Amino acid sequence: MKRVYIIGGGAAGFFCAINLAKKNPSYKITILEKTTKLLSKVLVSGGGRCNVTNQCFEISDLIKNYPRGSKELRSVFSKFALQDTIEWFAQRNVKLHAEADNRMFPTSNNSQTIIDCFLDEAKKYGVTIQTKTDVKEIKKQNDKIVLSVIVNDSNAQELIGDAVVVTSGGFNQEKAYGFLQGTQHTIVKPLPSLFTFNIPNDSVTQLMGLSVPNAKVKVAVTNYLFEGPLLITHWGFSGPAVLKLSAYAAEYFHQKSYEAAIHINWLNKEYEEIKLALEQLQKQQHKALPKNTNIFVLPKRLWEHILIKADLNNDKPWSEITKKSINKLVEVLFADAYTMRGKTTFKEEFVTCGGIELKEIDFKTMQSKKMNGLHFAGEVINIDGITGGFNFQAAWSTAWVAANSI
Ligand SMILES: Cc1cc2nc3c(=O)[nH]c(=O)nc-3n(C[C@H](O)[C@H](O)[C@H](O)COP(=O)(O)OP(=O)(O)OC[C@H]3O[C@@H](n4cnc5c(N)ncnc54)[C@H](O)[C@@H]3O)c2cc1C
């Protein structure tokens, strides 16, 4: 009989425990959870609907959604990826459906469905769940792993396992990784990822609620740029283009203390293309006023905002508008400049980048290269995805590989 401890009763912890217990009925498997709550992030995830995964079948496309860990996930996903996730849940009567943007949710649109599924499965396969058990230290003793834990806030105990899986999730402070010190693993400094941009004291925020379907957002003087839907909020900018940028440039934004010049290409078109369209418009509709000729079909109030920035929101028809003014309008449409000053957490989903150094894990088994028998899965590793179900997919896949290798 093998004794396995799983540290953390979250997404990766449950997925690992269930798969391990199903394959190995003789193993004694215990989930150790420091709080009184199980699967608490699953409950609030995806606005209470749990965005379980993303309908991205090709592994080569799937890995592109991970600013950190994409190379390492290739081998993990070759063992367990999207199709396996869909089937895993379907076999347990949890059907998933995809939305237009490829995010997949349980058809109940309720995260409780996922929680109930995990709790039922854990019970069915005899997984022991111990809450209020805080793991404080992990050390190796001969061929066993010893965990020092505090139970019910006061009772110190030692638990001895043949294998241990760390599924403690990510933390926003370095010192929270202290319980891993005895494992000799390097912790890549945790930083926030998936946040929206604050643009304080800018009239653009008066356009809150407006969105464009395909903008390009760029961090000035860097190569960080992303395209996609952009949403104007009462504090600044949000939407997929901004969230992707926040994830890929997480370290850059941190270095700059979340103050950076941002350029928005409202149309996601080339400079020359915009210029040509405006010059043709001027020729064809010379009597019309710019405010009445919104050729790019931008939201009306946004078009007016852009014209104000280009000093064109007046009663002059196109025929009276100078070349210089046209160039200014092209500039605003192509690279509208804003200053990001601070960030706001994206409530639907947020993650930490940082965690266990990737080089110190064997991704074929999810086993530590520093301590035999110790494994990692989920967000504790320096892997994070962009928003859209990719973070849970990484949790399911790494947990599945850890369970199978044990
Ligand atoms: C508001 C919000 C919404 C989200 N929505 C989505 C979404 O819809 N789709 C998506 O893909 N991702 C989403 N995410 C990200 C996703 O929730 C995480 O990536 C995922 O939960 C990571 O799973 P995990 O098991 O690694 O860690 P967690 O789910 O964080 O679980 C870790 C568990 O370990 C416990 N623990 C920690 N340290 C110890 C210790 N020393 N001893 C014992 N127990 C310990 C913690 O208390 C916790 O219960 C969201 C995140 C947030 C915050």
PDBQT file of the ligand as one rigid body, heavy atoms in Angstrom, charges set to zero:
ROOT
HETATM    1  C1  LIG A 501     -11.795  34.927  -9.329  1.00  0.00    +0.000 C 
HETATM    2  C2  LIG A 501     -11.081  33.907 -10.170  1.00  0.00    +0.000 A 
HETATM    3  C3  LIG A 501     -11.745  33.359 -11.261  1.00  0.00    +0.000 A 
HETATM    4  C4  LIG A 501     -11.098  32.423 -12.066  1.00  0.00    +0.000 A 
HETATM    5  N1  LIG A 501     -11.765  31.905 -13.134  1.00  0.00    +0.000 NA
HETATM    6  C5  LIG A 501     -11.140  30.998 -13.940  1.00  0.00    +0.000 A 
HETATM    7  C6  LIG A 501     -11.827  30.410 -15.024  1.00  0.00    +0.000 A 
HETATM    8  O1  LIG A 501     -13.030  30.604 -15.211  1.00  0.00    +0.000 OA
HETATM    9  N2  LIG A 501     -11.121  29.571 -15.846  1.00  0.00    +0.000 N 
HETATM   10  C7  LIG A 501      -9.790  29.263 -15.624  1.00  0.00    +0.000 A 
HETATM   11  O2  LIG A 501      -9.208  28.508 -16.398  1.00  0.00    +0.000 OA
HETATM   12  N3  LIG A 501      -9.147  29.785 -14.571  1.00  0.00    +0.000 NA
HETATM   13  C8  LIG A 501      -9.783  30.621 -13.720  1.00  0.00    +0.000 A 
HETATM   14  N4  LIG A 501      -9.107  31.146 -12.650  1.00  0.00    +0.000 N 
HETATM   15  C9  LIG A 501      -7.759  30.649 -12.358  1.00  0.00    +0.000 C 
HETATM   16  C10 LIG A 501      -7.911  29.266 -11.675  1.00  0.00    +0.000 C 
HETATM   17  O3  LIG A 501      -8.870  29.378 -10.651  1.00  0.00    +0.000 OA
HETATM   18  C11 LIG A 501      -6.601  28.782 -11.095  1.00  0.00    +0.000 C 
HETATM   19  O4  LIG A 501      -5.602  28.792 -12.083  1.00  0.00    +0.000 OA
HETATM   20  C12 LIG A 501      -6.785  27.364 -10.541  1.00  0.00    +0.000 C 
HETATM   21  O5  LIG A 501      -7.727  27.390  -9.496  1.00  0.00    +0.000 OA
HETATM   22  C13 LIG A 501      -5.488  26.790 -10.032  1.00  0.00    +0.000 C 
HETATM   23  O6  LIG A 501      -5.774  25.564  -9.409  1.00  0.00    +0.000 OA
HETATM   24  P1  LIG A 501      -4.843  25.009  -8.267  1.00  0.00    +0.000 P 
HETATM   25  O7  LIG A 501      -5.483  23.747  -7.782  1.00  0.00    +0.000 OA
HETATM   26  O8  LIG A 501      -3.460  24.961  -8.740  1.00  0.00    +0.000 OA
HETATM   27  O9  LIG A 501      -4.873  26.102  -7.101  1.00  0.00    +0.000 OA
HETATM   28  P2  LIG A 501      -6.090  26.604  -6.219  1.00  0.00    +0.000 P 
HETATM   29  O10 LIG A 501      -7.373  26.418  -6.923  1.00  0.00    +0.000 OA
HETATM   30  O11 LIG A 501      -5.697  27.968  -5.792  1.00  0.00    +0.000 OA
HETATM   31  O12 LIG A 501      -6.100  25.637  -4.965  1.00  0.00    +0.000 OA
HETATM   32  C14 LIG A 501      -5.019  25.584  -4.057  1.00  0.00    +0.000 C 
HETATM   33  C15 LIG A 501      -5.522  25.135  -2.694  1.00  0.00    +0.000 C 
HETATM   34  O13 LIG A 501      -4.393  24.825  -1.863  1.00  0.00    +0.000 OA
HETATM   35  C16 LIG A 501      -4.618  25.300  -0.566  1.00  0.00    +0.000 C 
HETATM   36  N5  LIG A 501      -3.300  25.479   0.084  1.00  0.00    +0.000 N 
HETATM   37  C17 LIG A 501      -2.368  26.402  -0.228  1.00  0.00    +0.000 A 
HETATM   38  N6  LIG A 501      -1.275  26.251   0.555  1.00  0.00    +0.000 NA
HETATM   39  C18 LIG A 501      -1.525  25.187   1.376  1.00  0.00    +0.000 A 
HETATM   40  C19 LIG A 501      -0.786  24.562   2.416  1.00  0.00    +0.000 A 
HETATM   41  N7  LIG A 501       0.434  24.983   2.764  1.00  0.00    +0.000 N 
HETATM   42  N8  LIG A 501      -1.358  23.523   3.070  1.00  0.00    +0.000 NA
HETATM   43  C20 LIG A 501      -2.608  23.081   2.730  1.00  0.00    +0.000 A 
HETATM   44  N9  LIG A 501      -3.348  23.655   1.757  1.00  0.00    +0.000 NA
HETATM   45  C21 LIG A 501      -2.824  24.698   1.082  1.00  0.00    +0.000 A 
HETATM   46  C22 LIG A 501      -5.384  26.594  -0.791  1.00  0.00    +0.000 C 
HETATM   47  O14 LIG A 501      -6.090  26.980   0.367  1.00  0.00    +0.000 OA
HETATM   48  C23 LIG A 501      -6.304  26.200  -1.955  1.00  0.00    +0.000 C 
HETATM   49  O15 LIG A 501      -7.529  25.668  -1.507  1.00  0.00    +0.000 OA
HETATM   50  C24 LIG A 501      -9.744  32.055 -11.801  1.00  0.00    +0.000 A 
HETATM   51  C25 LIG A 501      -9.092  32.603 -10.702  1.00  0.00    +0.000 A 
HETATM   52  C26 LIG A 501      -9.746  33.504  -9.889  1.00  0.00    +0.000 A 
HETATM   53  C27 LIG A 501      -9.019  34.078  -8.701  1.00  0.00    +0.000 C 
ENDROOT
TORSDOF 0
